[in-house]
């Protein structure tokens, strides 16, 4: 699935002209980028957790890795979107980090 996501991203990069496309082409780019980063970082996060934390159950490791990869992928795509629209400021970055941190702490506290 990760290879397919990266293949889709490469296909979108080579076939979509960002200067002349509409919202569909931009959405395809950001969506395929999100899925490619999500798959790669969740796989990497699971492998690191599996090697470092051998005492936990595997399905919990997968859940934690996927949740944090989702936030990481959203963070990267949101930053790139802000940069493309000239909205990237330190204040927006602080709000984004704060919102994702609060959501992560909320999800951790609900699960326990």
N, C-alpha and C positions, 0 to 999 in steps of 0.2 A: 504494500500500500504506500509506503514511503517513496519507493522508486517511482510509482505511478504519479504521486503528487509532485515530485521534482520534475518528472517528464512533462506534466501538464504546465508547470511553471515555465519551463524552458520553451514549450510550444507557444504559450501566451506571450512571452517576451519576444520571440522571433516573429510572431504573426500579428501582433497588435501594435499599431502606431499610437503612442500616447498623445501626440499632438493633434491627431485627427479623429480619435475614437470618441464614442459617447460613453454614457455611464455603464453600459454593459461591459465594454472592454476593460474599463477601470475596475469594475467589480470582479471580473474574471481574474485580473492580475492580483488584486488584494486577497481574493478568496483562495487562489492557488498558492500564493505565498504563505498565507496563514496555515493552510493544510500541510504544506511542505515543512514549515518550521515546527508545527505541532507534532507531526510524525517523527521528525528527526530528534527533537528535544525530548519527547516522551520516551523514545527508544533509548537514547543516551542516558536519560534520568533513571530509567528502570535498570539499565545495566550497572550504573554506578551504585544505585541503592541495593541491588542484588549482591554485588561484591562487598560493599561496605557493611550492610545491615542484614546479616544472614539469619537473625533471630525472628524476623517478622514473616508473616504469611505472604505468599507471592501476590495474591490478588489485592492485598492492601498496598503493596509496593507499586503495583500497576496503577491503582487508583490515585495514589499520591503523585506519582510521576505524571500521569495524564492531567490532573488538576493543575499542577504547577506549570506544566508545559502549555496548557491552555492560556493561563495568565501571561506567561512569557511571550507566547505568540501574539496574543492580543496587544501586549505592550509594544512589541516591535512594529506590528502593522499600524497601530495607532500613531506611533512616532513618525513613521514614514508618511502616513496620511496627513498629519499636521504639517510636516515639512513640505508636502506637495501643495498644500493650500495656504502656505505662509502663516500658519497659526502656531508654530512651534515657539513657545516662550518658556522661560523657567517656571512661570506660574502655572501654565498648562501641564508642564511636566510634573510639577509638585502635586497638582490635583490628580493626575493620572496615577502616580505612584501611591498617593494616599488612598484613592478609591480602591485600587487593586489590593493594597495591604489590608484595608478594612475588610474587604470581601474575603480575603484569604483567612484572616483571623476569625471572622464569623463562621466560615465553613469548618475550620479546625475546631472551634468551640461547640458547634452543633453536633459534630460527629462523636465527641467524647462524652 
